[in-house]
């Protein structure tokens, strides 16, 4: 970079008229300051005043290179995916108190406080997906049909940075709270996600990503009271996506709140998704953890519970899990390399919810999570036999 700048300056000196060589010293310093302070990732400043060089752009050669893709010995590429449950920040504009804002004040009004204990884990994968349950808006408009709802969720648009700043690359945007402030705010939320570079999906929009040269499609559906409309649509959508993309991940917002086991409809829909070509099924809505199945080699996570959840100051169960899996992709073929879970508490405190997801360390707490998952999976034909904590 420095050699390029030096060469450009040398050319300028040779091509500039003689009087310019005697310009005041502070003019020369200002040029150096401009060049040194320019964005080192893509320097879009152009050299002006030098014949033939008006359109030449400066750039950082190292940053201009394509990211290196690590290929395994067998020629395959490994993609690591992290999935979590409900991600809800902000508060309810109808209420005078805002427990999330009060907690954020304790952390210097930095919304990133929420990811303090988990950001390294999320940064160490290739793709993190959360269920974004809420809206990004300053609007206080409440649709008529929502006025009597117990909870309405919204966060200021600038809070979208908590996703981008903490390696959350994609969100499911199909749940029973995305319309808390109406259709226009739903579209506004999508716009804020787009501007922040966050991929999103709902029942009409597929989120598409290119990771290490592997194409990944993310689909999302709200199933509550909508199964009859989705039995045909979901497999059709998935099958079509699988013809275009290498990996297809499907999110479902389904089941009953506070349930630790899936309903018959969840099981039917989850397996239907796999039959249609899904490579991973992620579920949420119950605010509780539910067991994982491995059906035809594909993991179905019936519910990943809560993750960062500002809807309650102290939920009756603050235990949850983070799910991670690895895909091996070779010549367009996708195989699963296993999974692990990270048992967490949705708070760093035991007496209240401070919205900081924190990995569990006490064996008794971890055993409680494992026991819950195994016990509620006994009635599932394809329930996984164990829940590894390490790869």
VOPAGU-2260 file (C-alpha; in pm, 1 decimal, decimal comma):
REM VOPAGU-2260
SITE   aa  ch    i         X         Y         Z
SITE  UNK   A    0       0,0       0,0       0,0
SITE  UNK   A    1     278,9     242,3      98,6
SITE  UNK   A    2     476,2     155,0    -218,3
SITE  UNK   A    3     171,6     238,2    -431,8
SITE  UNK   A    4     120,8     572,3    -261,2
SITE  UNK   A    5     490,2     657,1    -298,3
SITE  UNK   A    6     482,8     576,2    -669,2
SITE  UNK   A    7     175,2     787,9    -726,2
SITE  UNK   A    8     327,4    1081,0    -544,3
SITE  UNK   A    9     643,3    1048,0    -752,0
SITE  UNK   A   10     442,9    1060,0   -1074,7
SITE  UNK   A   11     258,0    1366,0    -951,3
SITE  UNK   A   12     581,0    1544,5    -873,3
SITE  UNK   A   13     719,4    1475,0   -1222,8
SITE  UNK   A   14     404,6    1582,5   -1403,7
SITE  UNK   A   15     315,4    1889,6   -1202,5
SITE  UNK   A   16     426,7    2231,8   -1325,8
SITE  UNK   A   17     749,6    2379,8   -1175,6
SITE  UNK   A   18     577,4    2648,1    -962,8
SITE  UNK   A   19     383,1    2378,0    -786,1
SITE  UNK   A   20     709,1    2231,9    -660,7
SITE  UNK   A   21     751,8    2541,7    -447,7
SITE  UNK   A   22     407,2    2520,3    -286,3
SITE  UNK   A   23     391,6    2580,9      85,3
SITE  UNK   A   24     495,1    2284,4     298,5
SITE  UNK   A   25     159,6    2258,5     470,8
SITE  UNK   A   26      -5,5    2187,9     133,0
SITE  UNK   A   27     220,9    1884,1      89,5
SITE  UNK   A   28     137,9    1770,1     441,1
SITE  UNK   A   29    -232,4    1798,8     374,9
SITE  UNK   A   30    -197,3    1562,3      77,3
SITE  UNK   A   31     -16,2    1308,0     293,6
SITE  UNK   A   32    -284,5    1339,7     560,6
SITE  UNK   A   33    -559,2    1278,4     308,1
SITE  UNK   A   34    -384,1     968,5     174,2
SITE  UNK   A   35    -298,4     832,7     517,3
SITE  UNK   A   36    -647,0     891,6     655,8
SITE  UNK   A   37    -828,1     737,0     360,9
SITE  UNK   A   38   -1023,2     414,4     414,2
SITE  UNK   A   39    -768,1     138,3     375,7
SITE  UNK   A   40   -1026,2    -116,8     264,3
SITE  UNK   A   41   -1128,9      61,0     -59,1
SITE  UNK   A   42    -968,8     395,3    -130,6
SITE  UNK   A   43   -1207,8     565,8    -366,8
SITE  UNK   A   44   -1032,4     901,9    -363,0
SITE  UNK   A   45    -919,4     996,4    -715,5
SITE  UNK   A   46    -607,1    1184,5    -806,7
SITE  UNK   A   47    -707,2    1519,9    -952,5
SITE  UNK   A   48    -500,9    1782,1   -1125,3
SITE  UNK   A   49    -269,6    1527,7   -1295,2
SITE  UNK   A   50    -332,6    1473,7   -1668,4
SITE  UNK   A   51    -449,0    1121,4   -1749,8
SITE  UNK   A   52    -494,5    1018,9   -1386,7
SITE  UNK   A   53    -836,3    1162,1   -1302,7
SITE  UNK   A   54   -1008,7     820,0   -1312,1
SITE  UNK   A   55    -740,5     618,8   -1136,0
SITE  UNK   A   56    -850,7     473,3    -802,0
SITE  UNK   A   57    -633,9     376,1    -511,6
SITE  UNK   A   58    -701,3      42,2    -349,2
SITE  UNK   A   59    -558,3    -194,9     -95,2
SITE  UNK   A   60    -415,8    -494,5    -282,1
SITE  UNK   A   61    -448,8    -726,9      16,9
SITE  UNK   A   62    -815,0    -643,3      72,8
SITE  UNK   A   63    -889,5    -672,6    -298,0
SITE  UNK   A   64    -796,7   -1041,3    -296,2
SITE  UNK   A   65   -1072,2   -1299,4    -269,9
SITE  UNK   A   66   -1097,2   -1460,1      74,5
SITE  UNK   A   67    -912,7   -1789,2      91,5
SITE  UNK   A   68   -1136,0   -2094,6      92,6
SITE  UNK   A   69    -994,5   -2380,9     293,7
SITE  UNK   A   70   -1046,7   -2704,5     102,8
SITE  UNK   A   71   -1024,5   -3032,4     289,6
SITE  UNK   A   72    -794,4   -3313,7     178,9
SITE  UNK   A   73   -1081,4   -3481,6      -5,2
SITE  UNK   A   74   -1166,0   -3163,0    -195,3
SITE  UNK   A   75   -1468,3   -3072,6      18,1
SITE  UNK   A   76   -1558,0   -2747,3     193,8
SITE  UNK   A   77   -1677,3   -2735,6     555,5
SITE  UNK   A   78   -1952,8   -2489,1     652,0
SITE  UNK   A   79   -2022,0   -2431,7    1023,8
SITE  UNK   A   80   -2371,4   -2306,9    1109,6
SITE  UNK   A   81   -2495,4   -2173,2    1443,9
SITE  UNK   A   82   -2867,3   -2143,8    1520,3
SITE  UNK   A   83   -3042,6   -1990,0    1818,8
SITE  UNK   A   84   -3397,0   -1931,7    1935,6
SITE  UNK   A   85   -3588,0   -1609,2    1991,9
SITE  UNK   A   86   -3398,8   -1280,2    1967,7
SITE  UNK   A   87   -3606,1    -992,6    2107,0
SITE  UNK   A   88   -3466,4    -651,4    2197,9
SITE  UNK   A   89   -3623,4    -314,4    2278,8
SITE  UNK   A   90   -3960,6    -293,1    2446,5
SITE  UNK   A   91   -4331,0    -219,5    2423,2
SITE  UNK   A   92   -4407,9     139,1    2317,7
SITE  UNK   A   93   -4741,8     125,7    2503,0
SITE  UNK   A   94   -4567,9      90,7    2839,2
SITE  UNK   A   95   -4395,8     358,3    3043,9
SITE  UNK   A   96   -4123,1     125,3    3164,1
SITE  UNK   A   97   -3873,9     -49,6    2941,1
SITE  UNK   A   98   -3672,9    -321,0    3114,0
SITE  UNK   A   99   -3436,3    -356,8    2819,9
SITE  UNK   A  100   -3350,3      13,8    2806,5
SITE  UNK   A  101   -3300,9      20,3    3183,5
SITE  UNK   A  102   -3052,6    -264,7    3160,4
SITE  UNK   A  103   -2873,0    -107,5    2865,4
SITE  UNK   A  104   -2816,3     210,8    3067,8
SITE  UNK   A  105   -2617,9      -0,5    3313,8
SITE  UNK   A  106   -2389,0     -88,1    3024,3
SITE  UNK   A  107   -2315,3     259,0    2890,3
SITE  UNK   A  108   -2613,5     255,8    2650,1
SITE  UNK   A  109   -2428,1      12,3    2424,2
SITE  UNK   A  110   -2669,4    -241,3    2275,6
SITE  UNK   A  111   -2376,9    -478,2    2220,5
SITE  UNK   A  112   -2377,1    -554,4    2591,8
SITE  UNK   A  113   -2622,3    -833,8    2511,1
SITE  UNK   A  114   -2360,5   -1037,4    2325,9
SITE  UNK   A  115   -2076,6    -996,7    2576,9
SITE  UNK   A  116   -2058,1   -1363,4    2672,2
SITE  UNK   A  117   -2137,8   -1517,6    2336,3
SITE  UNK   A  118   -1985,4   -1304,3    2059,8
SITE  UNK   A  119   -1664,8   -1510,1    2029,6
SITE  UNK   A  120   -1867,9   -1823,9    1972,8
SITE  UNK   A  121   -2071,1   -1656,5    1699,2
SITE  UNK   A  122   -1762,6   -1508,2    1535,7
SITE  UNK   A  123   -1600,5   -1851,8    1510,3
SITE  UNK   A  124   -1855,1   -1998,4    1266,0
SITE  UNK   A  125   -1947,9   -1933,9     903,9
SITE  UNK   A  126   -2314,6   -1850,3     953,2
SITE  UNK   A  127   -2526,6   -1753,9    1254,0
SITE  UNK   A  128   -2907,1   -1753,4    1227,9
SITE  UNK   A  129   -3148,0   -1615,6    1490,3
SITE  UNK   A  130   -3524,3   -1578,3    1502,9
SITE  UNK   A  131   -3569,4   -1200,4    1507,9
SITE  UNK   A  132   -3895,0   -1159,0    1696,3
SITE  UNK   A  133   -3997,7    -797,2    1684,2
SITE  UNK   A  134   -3958,6    -485,6    1471,1
SITE  UNK   A  135   -3703,3    -212,3    1403,3
SITE  UNK   A  136   -3886,4     119,0    1411,8
SITE  UNK   A  137   -3959,9     437,5    1603,5
SITE  UNK   A  138   -4325,3     410,7    1511,1
SITE  UNK   A  139   -4580,8     374,1    1790,4
SITE  UNK   A  140   -4863,2     276,5    1557,3
SITE  UNK   A  141   -5056,4     -29,2    1675,5
SITE  UNK   A  142   -5295,9    -209,9    1439,8
SITE  UNK   A  143   -5648,2    -256,4    1567,1
SITE  UNK   A  144   -5611,2    -632,7    1584,6
SITE  UNK   A  145   -5298,6    -598,3    1801,9
SITE  UNK   A  146   -5424,9    -349,1    2060,9
SITE  UNK   A  147   -5521,9    -613,7    2313,7
SITE  UNK   A  148   -5205,0    -819,7    2277,3
SITE  UNK   A  149   -5009,4    -877,1    2595,3
SITE  UNK   A  150   -4677,2    -809,9    2422,4
SITE  UNK   A  151   -4578,6    -581,8    2135,4
SITE  UNK   A  152   -4211,5    -556,6    2044,3
SITE  UNK   A  153   -4012,2    -280,9    1880,8
SITE  UNK   A  154   -3657,3    -148,0    1893,5
SITE  UNK   A  155   -3504,6     170,2    1749,7
SITE  UNK   A  156   -3369,8     108,5    1397,5
SITE  UNK   A  157   -3010,9     171,5    1506,1
SITE  UNK   A  158   -3026,6    -135,5    1729,0
SITE  UNK   A  159   -2985,2    -344,7    1414,0
SITE  UNK   A  160   -2612,2    -296,9    1473,7
SITE  UNK   A  161   -2624,5    -560,7    1747,4
SITE  UNK   A  162   -2661,1    -819,3    1472,7
SITE  UNK   A  163   -2392,2    -693,0    1237,3
SITE  UNK   A  164   -2147,5    -615,0    1517,3
SITE  UNK   A  165   -2171,4    -962,6    1667,5
SITE  UNK   A  166   -2148,1   -1193,5    1367,2
SITE  UNK   A  167   -2519,5   -1263,3    1325,0
SITE  UNK   A  168   -2546,5   -1289,7     949,1
SITE  UNK   A  169   -2907,6   -1397,7     898,3
SITE  UNK   A  170   -3247,2   -1379,4    1066,9
SITE  UNK   A  171   -3576,5   -1557,3    1032,3
SITE  UNK   A  172   -3840,5   -1286,6     994,4
SITE  UNK   A  173   -4153,3   -1498,1    1005,0
SITE  UNK   A  174   -4317,6   -1508,9    1347,2
SITE  UNK   A  175   -4616,2   -1376,1    1540,1
SITE  UNK   A  176   -4448,9   -1046,5    1634,9
SITE  UNK   A  177   -4312,6    -912,4    1305,0
SITE  UNK   A  178   -4647,5    -741,2    1240,7
SITE  UNK   A  179   -4680,2    -589,9    1587,8
SITE  UNK   A  180   -4678,1    -242,4    1433,2
SITE  UNK   A  181   -4836,5    -316,8    1098,7
SITE  UNK   A  182   -4733,1    -403,0     745,6
SITE  UNK   A  183   -4547,3     -77,4     679,1
SITE  UNK   A  184   -4326,0    -126,8     983,6
SITE  UNK   A  185   -4264,6    -486,7     877,0
SITE  UNK   A  186   -4133,0    -352,4     547,3
SITE  UNK   A  187   -3935,0     -86,7     733,4
SITE  UNK   A  188   -3773,0    -358,8     944,8
SITE  UNK   A  189   -3672,0    -545,4     631,1
SITE  UNK   A  190   -3517,0    -227,7     493,7
SITE  UNK   A  191   -3308,6    -173,3     807,6
SITE  UNK   A  192   -3185,9    -531,4     792,0
SITE  UNK   A  193   -3093,9    -489,3     424,9
SITE  UNK   A  194   -2902,6    -170,4     497,2
SITE  UNK   A  195   -2708,8    -344,8     774,7
SITE  UNK   A  196   -2619,5    -633,8     546,9
SITE  UNK   A  197   -2829,7    -886,0     738,4
SITE  UNK   A  198   -2992,2   -1158,4     528,7
SITE  UNK   A  199   -3357,9   -1226,3     615,2
SITE  UNK   A  200   -3627,0   -1461,5     500,8
SITE  UNK   A  201   -4001,8   -1503,4     537,0
SITE  UNK   A  202   -4263,8   -1714,3     361,6
SITE  UNK   A  203   -4228,8   -1510,3      41,6
SITE  UNK   A  204   -3859,4   -1419,8      45,0
SITE  UNK   A  205   -3569,2   -1663,2      38,6
SITE  UNK   A  206   -3253,2   -1542,6     206,2
SITE  UNK   A  207   -2954,7   -1632,9     -11,1
SITE  UNK   A  208   -2589,3   -1639,3      91,1
SITE  UNK   A  209   -2262,5   -1742,7     -70,4
SITE  UNK   A  210   -2028,9   -1890,6     188,9
SITE  UNK   A  211   -1687,9   -2018,6      79,3
SITE  UNK   A  212   -1827,4   -2066,4    -269,0
SITE  UNK   A  213   -2121,3   -2268,5    -133,6
SITE  UNK   A  214   -2471,5   -2131,1    -192,3
SITE  UNK   A  215   -2701,6   -2135,5     110,2
SITE  UNK   A  216   -3077,2   -2069,3      98,7
SITE  UNK   A  217   -3280,0   -1985,2     408,9
SITE  UNK   A  218   -3659,1   -2022,2     413,8
SITE  UNK   A  219   -3893,4   -1927,0     700,3
SITE  UNK   A  220   -4256,2   -1999,5     782,6
SITE  UNK   A  221   -4505,9   -1910,3    1055,1
SITE  UNK   A  222   -4704,3   -2230,8    1107,3
SITE  UNK   A  223   -4935,1   -2135,4    1393,6
SITE  UNK   A  224   -5292,8   -2175,6    1264,4
SITE  UNK   A  225   -5156,1   -2194,2     909,1
SITE  UNK   A  226   -5068,6   -2559,4     858,5
SITE  UNK   A  227   -5349,5   -2619,2     609,4
SITE  UNK   A  228   -5203,9   -2350,2     384,0
SITE  UNK   A  229   -4848,5   -2478,0     422,2
SITE  UNK   A  230   -4868,3   -2855,2     374,4
SITE  UNK   A  231   -4836,7   -2808,8      -2,9
SITE  UNK   A  232   -4646,8   -2477,8     -14,6
SITE  UNK   A  233   -4353,3   -2572,7     209,7
SITE  UNK   A  234   -4235,6   -2885,2      23,5
SITE  UNK   A  235   -4285,7   -2711,5    -311,3
SITE  UNK   A  236   -4074,0   -2414,4    -201,3
SITE  UNK   A  237   -3802,5   -2635,0     -55,4
SITE  UNK   A  238   -3780,9   -2861,4    -358,6
SITE  UNK   A  239   -3748,2   -2559,0    -586,8
SITE  UNK   A  240   -3477,7   -2406,2    -366,8
SITE  UNK   A  241   -3281,7   -2730,5    -357,4
SITE  UNK   A  242   -3252,1   -2727,4    -737,5
SITE  UNK   A  243   -3079,2   -2387,9    -719,0
SITE  UNK   A  244   -2878,2   -2386,5    -397,1
SITE  UNK   A  245   -2635,7   -2625,4    -228,8
SITE  UNK   A  246   -2764,6   -2601,5     129,1
SITE  UNK   A  247   -3128,2   -2534,6     222,1
SITE  UNK   A  248   -3208,1   -2431,3     580,6
SITE  UNK   A  249   -3571,5   -2401,8     689,7
SITE  UNK   A  250   -3702,7   -2208,1     992,3
SITE  UNK   A  251   -4042,2   -2283,9    1144,7
SITE  UNK   A  252   -4224,7   -2075,1    1403,7
SITE  UNK   A  253   -4460,1   -2339,2    1541,3
SITE  UNK   A  254   -4590,1   -2540,6    1833,7
SITE  UNK   A  255   -4735,4   -2431,9    2167,0
SITE  UNK   A  256   -4584,1   -2178,0    2401,8
SITE  UNK   A  257   -4414,8   -2322,9    2711,6
SITE  UNK   A  258   -4421,3   -2679,6    2569,4
SITE  UNK   A  259   -4107,2   -2893,8    2601,6
SITE  UNK   A  260   -4213,7   -3142,6    2333,8
SITE  UNK   A  261   -4327,5   -3093,8    1972,5
SITE  UNK   A  262   -4685,9   -3134,6    1857,5
SITE  UNK   A  263   -4786,8   -3388,3    1595,7
SITE  UNK   A  264   -4808,4   -3110,6    1338,8
SITE  UNK   A  265   -4453,4   -3001,6    1413,9
SITE  UNK   A  266   -4325,3   -3353,5    1364,5
SITE  UNK   A  267   -4520,9   -3397,0    1041,8
SITE  UNK   A  268   -4406,8   -3063,1     898,3
SITE  UNK   A  269   -4045,1   -3107,7    1003,8
SITE  UNK   A  270   -4014,4   -3445,7     835,9
SITE  UNK   A  271   -4203,9   -3321,0     531,5
SITE  UNK   A  272   -3942,2   -3047,7     496,2
SITE  UNK   A  273   -3663,0   -3303,2     505,1
SITE  UNK   A  274   -3839,5   -3524,6     251,4
SITE  UNK   A  275   -3857,7   -3220,9      20,7
SITE  UNK   A  276   -3482,7   -3154,9      42,9
SITE  UNK   A  277   -3412,2   -2945,9     354,7
SITE  UNK   A  278   -3061,6   -2989,0     493,8
SITE  UNK   A  279   -3147,0   -2842,7     836,6
SITE  UNK   A  280   -3472,8   -2759,5    1015,6
SITE  UNK   A  281   -3475,5   -2495,1    1291,0
SITE  UNK   A  282   -3776,3   -2439,7    1516,6
SITE  UNK   A  283   -3883,6   -2178,9    1770,0
SITE  UNK   A  284   -4184,7   -2020,3    1944,4
SITE  UNK   A  285   -4236,8   -2230,2    2255,8
SITE  UNK   A  286   -3979,4   -2031,0    2457,4
SITE  UNK   A  287   -3866,1   -2370,7    2582,5
SITE  UNK   A  288   -3611,9   -2620,0    2454,4
SITE  UNK   A  289   -3743,6   -2921,8    2266,4
SITE  UNK   A  290   -3560,4   -3236,9    2152,3
SITE  UNK   A  291   -3369,5   -3282,8    1828,9
SITE  UNK   A  292   -3435,4   -3553,5    1572,1
SITE  UNK   A  293   -3206,3   -3689,0    1303,4
SITE  UNK   A  294   -3440,7   -3790,9    1025,7
SITE  UNK   A  295   -3286,5   -3930,0     706,1
SITE  UNK   A  296   -2955,4   -3785,1     816,7
SITE  UNK   A  297   -3096,5   -3432,2     868,0
SITE  UNK   A  298   -3131,6   -3259,0    1205,0
SITE  UNK   A  299   -3470,7   -3123,7    1306,9
SITE  UNK   A  300   -3443,0   -2882,7    1600,7
SITE  UNK   A  301   -3801,4   -2858,7    1721,1
SITE  UNK   A  302   -3734,8   -2560,1    1947,1
SITE  UNK   A  303   -3419,7   -2377,0    2047,2
SITE  UNK   A  304   -3604,5   -2181,1    2315,3
SITE  UNK   A  305   -3506,8   -1823,4    2392,1
SITE  UNK   A  306   -3173,7   -1659,5    2317,0
SITE  UNK   A  307   -3167,0   -1286,9    2390,6
SITE  UNK   A  308   -3518,7   -1225,5    2512,7
SITE  UNK   A  309   -3638,6    -886,8    2636,7
SITE  UNK   A  310   -4000,3    -992,1    2673,4
SITE  UNK   A  311   -3980,3   -1086,8    3039,3
SITE  UNK   A  312   -3776,5    -969,3    3338,6
SITE  UNK   A  313   -3758,9   -1322,0    3477,6
SITE  UNK   A  314   -3894,8   -1609,7    3271,3
SITE  UNK   A  315   -3982,0   -1916,0    3476,3
SITE  UNK   A  316   -3720,5   -2114,1    3281,6
SITE  UNK   A  317   -3411,7   -1923,2    3171,0
SITE  UNK   A  318   -3228,0   -2229,8    3038,4
SITE  UNK   A  319   -3181,1   -2271,4    2665,2
SITE  UNK   A  320   -2940,9   -2403,4    2402,2
SITE  UNK   A  321   -2742,3   -2290,6    2101,9
SITE  UNK   A  322   -2725,1   -2545,0    1819,2
SITE  UNK   A  323   -2421,1   -2584,7    1593,8
SITE  UNK   A  324   -2366,7   -2817,4    1300,8
SITE  UNK   A  325   -2111,8   -2865,7    1023,7
SITE  UNK   A  326   -2183,3   -2943,3     660,3
SITE  UNK   A  327   -1937,9   -3105,5     422,3
SITE  UNK   A  328   -1997,7   -2995,6      62,2
SITE  UNK   A  329   -1825,2   -3168,3    -226,9
SITE  UNK   A  330   -1925,1   -3158,2    -592,8
SITE  UNK   A  331   -2265,9   -3022,7    -496,5
SITE  UNK   A  332   -2331,5   -3307,2    -250,8
SITE  UNK   A  333   -2408,3   -3208,1     109,6
SITE  UNK   A  334   -2340,8   -3437,1     403,7
SITE  UNK   A  335   -2367,3   -3373,3     775,1
SITE  UNK   A  336   -2061,1   -3384,1     997,1
SITE  UNK   A  337   -2250,7   -3394,2    1324,4
SITE  UNK   A  338   -2365,4   -3134,9    1574,9
SITE  UNK   A  339   -2313,9   -3004,3    1922,1
SITE  UNK   A  340   -2517,1   -2792,5    2161,3
SITE  UNK   A  341   -2407,8   -2513,2    2390,9
SITE  UNK   A  342   -2631,8   -2505,8    2699,4
SITE  UNK   A  343   -2693,5   -2146,3    2804,9
SITE  UNK   A  344   -2887,2   -1930,8    3043,7
SITE  UNK   A  345   -3051,6   -1638,9    2867,3
SITE  UNK   A  346   -2913,7   -1413,6    3142,7
SITE  UNK   A  347   -2578,4   -1372,5    3311,3
SITE  UNK   A  348   -2773,0   -1336,4    3638,6
SITE  UNK   A  349   -2964,3   -1607,7    3822,3
SITE  UNK   A  350   -3215,0   -1380,4    3994,5
SITE  UNK   A  351   -3329,2   -1178,7    3691,2
SITE  UNK   A  352   -3305,4   -1152,7    3315,1
SITE  UNK   A  353   -3032,0    -912,7    3204,3
SITE  UNK   A  354   -3059,8   -1018,8    2836,2
SITE  UNK   A  355   -2701,2   -1149,6    2819,3
SITE  UNK   A  356   -2697,5   -1510,3    2689,8
SITE  UNK   A  357   -2433,3   -1694,7    2891,6
SITE  UNK   A  358   -2295,6   -2049,7    2849,4
SITE  UNK   A  359   -2363,1   -2271,3    3148,6
SITE  UNK   A  360   -2060,8   -2395,4    3341,5
SITE  UNK   A  361   -2207,3   -2577,7    3640,7
SITE  UNK   A  362   -2242,3   -2948,4    3572,1
SITE  UNK   A  363   -2575,1   -2965,3    3751,3
SITE  UNK   A  364   -2721,4   -2694,3    3528,3
SITE  UNK   A  365   -2586,1   -2858,8    3213,1
SITE  UNK   A  366   -2715,9   -3199,8    3321,4
SITE  UNK   A  367   -3059,0   -3049,6    3376,1
SITE  UNK   A  368   -3067,2   -2928,1    3014,0
SITE  UNK   A  369   -2950,6   -3264,3    2880,1
SITE  UNK   A  370   -3200,4   -3455,3    3092,9
SITE  UNK   A  371   -3486,0   -3233,0    2974,0
SITE  UNK   A  372   -3398,5   -3286,0    2608,6
SITE  UNK   A  373   -3358,2   -3661,3    2640,0
SITE  UNK   A  374   -3674,1   -3711,1    2846,4
SITE  UNK   A  375   -3892,0   -3521,5    2601,9
SITE  UNK   A  376   -3745,1   -3703,4    2304,5
SITE  UNK   A  377   -3842,2   -4052,7    2418,9
SITE  UNK   A  378   -4162,2   -4049,2    2215,2
SITE  UNK   A  379   -3987,5   -3934,1    1897,4
SITE  UNK   A  380   -3894,2   -4214,6    1661,2
SITE  UNK   A  381   -3578,7   -4045,6    1534,4
SITE  UNK   A  382   -3464,1   -3856,7    1844,8
SITE  UNK   A  383   -3086,2   -3824,2    1866,0
SITE  UNK   A  384   -2927,7   -4060,3    2117,0
SITE  UNK   A  385   -2704,4   -3800,9    2277,9
SITE  UNK   A  386   -2638,7   -3428,2    2287,7
SITE  UNK   A  387   -2263,0   -3370,3    2250,0
SITE  UNK   A  388   -2117,2   -3057,6    2403,4
SITE  UNK   A  389   -1800,5   -3069,1    2193,2
SITE  UNK   A  390   -1729,7   -3144,8    1830,0
